[in-house]
Amino acid sequence: MDTIVVNNFYKSYGKVEAVRGVSFSVQKGELFGLIGPDGAGKTTLIRTICTLITPTSGTILVLGKDVNKNPIEIRKIIGYMPQQFSLYPDLTVQQNLNFFADLFQVPDREKKKRLRQLYQFSKLAPFKNRRAADLSGGMQQKLALSCALIHTPEVLVLDEPTYGVDPLSRQELWEILHTIQKEGATILVSTAYMDEAEHCDRVALFFKGKIVGLGTPDDLKQRYRFPLFKVDGQNLRDLQNFFKKLKEVRTTQMFGSALHVSFTRFPDEKQWLKWQEAIQGNLISWQNYQPAMEDVFLELMETSET
């Protein structure tokens, strides 16, 4: 039995459709990612899975239990970490953990064992007497995750756990999630960082309330249909404007210090040299490039709007 089953889920707020006809399932023991920009509908879906809001239509099952009919039972088996830091800022790390252990009625013997485990992998033991408000952003996220895990939930649901934290803390949080997964938990996590799709077994790419791509990261990248090149030049903005005017160019996207250009057909070396001459030396280098998840998402996003 799949751990989470979402079937034709819609959620509207008045005339605004936040999520439109979404269907997917999360397998037992899987680390599944909801990937998409802010406003795509990820938080609405996650809050519904966690029984905090109700569907407008469609069904969502968690371990076979309907979110509409069995909210209390579902809350006992889910560990939920919201996007915004929601612990008690005036309590210390240890006081927050003890509070949530008591809230979930964790027996004393089990609580002591669980606290040792949580301190070990979160590396928060040296800070157990520090107020939550005085922790760094990354440490606050680790504390929130630890509180979500204190009752050893079967299902862990995380809404953008790495939002706003530094790159090192992001990496540490993903390492923690992989450790939790190895212990048998099923994890559903949302993120706006496309590169974090690589940490997931499977992902659903979200855009404007719909899933525009679903599969493993490798499968999604292999479905990219167009020749893609990474292009460098002296002035990337002028270079982008040049390529935008070419009929054989499908898309141009700026990625940091490089320009990604996709074509309707594979350009040969003579064509590149012709373009280099036409742009008077601004085109310095070009190389055929395997698509990253950002390229895949932008292509699927454009396709969904046509």
N, C-alpha and C positions, 0 to 999 in steps of 0.2 A: 504493500500500500504506500502511495506517495505521501510524504509528510504534509505538504501544502498543495491544495488543488484550487486554482482560480478559474472559474468558468463563466465567460461572457459577462464580466463584471463592469458595471457602469456606476459612476457616482457623479451626481449633478448638485450644484448649489444654485438654486433658482434656474436661470437660463444658461448658466455656465456649466459645461460638461468638463469636469476635472479628469475623469478617466472614461474611456470609450471602448467598450467591448473587448476587454483584455482577458485572455485565457492562457494559462501556462501551469505547469506543476513543478514542484521541487521534490526531488527524490530524497529518501532517507540517507543521512550522512553526507549530503551534498552541500557545497558552498556555492550558493547561487547569488548572482549580482544583478541588481536593477541599476542600469547605467543610463544617465541622461542629465540634461541641464536643469537648472532651477525652474520650477513651474511646469515640469513635464508630467507631474501626477504621481511621482514616486512616494511622497509622504502620505498622500491620500490613500494609496493602496496599502502601505505599511500600517497606517493607523486603523484601517478596516480589518486587516489580518489580525491585528492585536485587539480587536473588538472595541475600539475607542469610538468609531463611527460605524454607521450601518450602510450597506449597499443601497443604491437606488434600485438596481436590479442585478440579476445574476447571483451566483453562489460562490462562497469561499469556505473550504473545509480545511481544518487543521487537525491532523491525525484522525480524520473521519468525522470530526465534530464541526457542526455548522456555526459560523460566527454569530448568526442571528439567534440561534436556538440554544447554544451552549457557551455563552460568554464567560461565565464563572469558571467552568471546567477548563476552558482554553487558557485563561489567565494563569492558572496554576502550572501549566506546562510550558509557558512561553517566558523567555527572558527578553525584555524590551528595553532598548536604549534609544531614546529620542534624539533628534538632531541637536536641540538646545540643551545645554547643561542644566539638569533638573534636580540635582541633589541639594542637600542643605548646606549652604555656604558657611554658616557659623559653626557647624559641627566638624570635628576632626575626621580624618580618613577612617580611623577605627570606629568612631561613633556612627558614621554613615553606614559602614559595613554591618555593624551590630544592629542598627535600626532595621535595615532591610532583611537581615537574617531573622529578626523577631517578627517582622511583618509577614514573612513567608513561613513562619512557625518552623524554622529549622531547629531540630533538637540540639541541645548544648554540645553533646559529643561530636555530632556531625558538623556543627558550626566551627568548633576549634580546628578540626581537620580541614574544613573548607577554607578557613581563613589562612592557614599555613600555605595551602596550595595557591590561593589568590595572591598572597603577598610574594610568593616565590616567582610566579610568572609575570606579575605586574611590576615588580621591583619597587613597590611602594612601602615596604617595611621600614626603611629609614625615615619615612615621612608620616608614619601612622598617627602621630600626635599633632600634625599640622592641619590647620583649618582648610577646608576644601576651597574656600575663596582665595587662599594664598598659594594654591598650586598653579603650575604652568598649565597652558591649554592642553598639552599632550598628557600631562599627569591627571588632569581633570577627566579626560576621556578614558584613561585607564581605570580611574576610580569608578566612573559611571558603568564601564563594562564589568568591573568586578562586582558591583552591586547587582547588576542584571544576572550575574552568574551564581550568586550566593546560594540559591536554592537548587542548583544543578538542573537547569531546565533542559527538556528534550529538544526544544526549538529555540534558537537565538535569532532575534530580529533586530537589526541595527539600522538606524536611519542616518546616513552620512556620518559615520563615526570618525572619519579623518578630516572633516571639514574644518578649515582654519588652523590646523596644527602643522608644525614644522615637518620637513621631509623625513627626518630621523624618527620622529614620533609616529609618523604615518607607517613607516616600515616596521617599527616595533609592534604597532597595533595589528598589522597583518600577520606578523609572526605569531602573535598571541592567538589570533583567529584560527590559523592553521593548526596550532597545538590543540585548541578546543575541538576542532573538527576531527583530529586523530583520536580524540577521546570518545567519539561517537555522536557528537551533537550535529544537528542539521542547522545550517546557518543561512539566513537571508539577509543580504546587506545591500544598501543603496549607496551610490556615490555619483558625484558629478565629474570625478577625475577619470577620464577615459583610460588612462594607462593602468588603473587599478583593475580593469577587466581581466588582466593577465593573472591576477591572484585567484580568479574564480573558476570553478569547474564548468559552469555554463552561465550565460548572461542573457538578459532581455534588454534590448536597447529601447529606451523610452523617448518619445517625442510627441508633444501636444496630446497627452492622454492616451496614446496608442503604443503598442509594441511594433517597432519597424524592423527589428531583427532579433532572432532567437537562436541560440546554439552555443557551442564552445567558442572561445576566442579564435582558435585556429580555423575552425570551420567558417566563421564569419569573414575572416580575412581572406580565406581562399575563394570566397564567393565574389570578391571584388573583380569587376569585369573589364576594367580599362587599364591600358598601359600608364604607369605612374612614374614620374621622374622627380627627383630632388634637384632643384636648380639653385645656383648661387650667382650673385652678381654684385656690382658696386652699389647699385641703388635698387633694392628689392621692390619698392613700390612702383618705380617706373617699369621694372621688369614685369611685374604682375600686370600692369596696364597694357603692356605690349602683347603678352600672351592672351589676355582676355579678348583681344580683337581678332585672333586667328580662328578660322572656321573649324580647324581640326582639334582645337582645344575644347575639352568638356568642362573642367573646373580648374580654378586656381585658388590655393589656400596658403596663407602665411602661417608658418610654424616656427616661432622663435626667430632664429637667424637664417632660415632657409625658406624657399618657396616650393610648394608641392604643386605640380601641374599634371593633370590627367588628360589623355588624348583619346579620340575616337578610333585612332589607328596608331600603330607603332611608328614613330618618326625615325628615319635612318640618319646616319652620321652626316650626310650631305645636307640634309634639311637643317640640322643643328648648326652647321657652319654657315649656312645661308642666314639663319636667324641671328647668329653672332655678328655677322657683318652688318645686317640691317639695323641692329640696335647699337652699333658703333662701339663695341667693346664692353658694354655693360654686362653682357652675358659671359661669365667667367668659366663656369663648369656645369655639368649635368650628368646625372647617373640614374639608371633604372633603379627603382626603389620599391621594396616590398611594403604594402600598405600597413600603416599602424591603425589602431582602433579608431583614432580620430578621423582618418581618411574614410574608413568603412562607415562610420556614423554619419558623416557629412554627405556621403553618397546616398545612403538609405534615407536620410532626412530629405534630401532634394527629390528623390524618387517618390516619397510619400506625398509630396505636395503637388506633383504633376498629375 
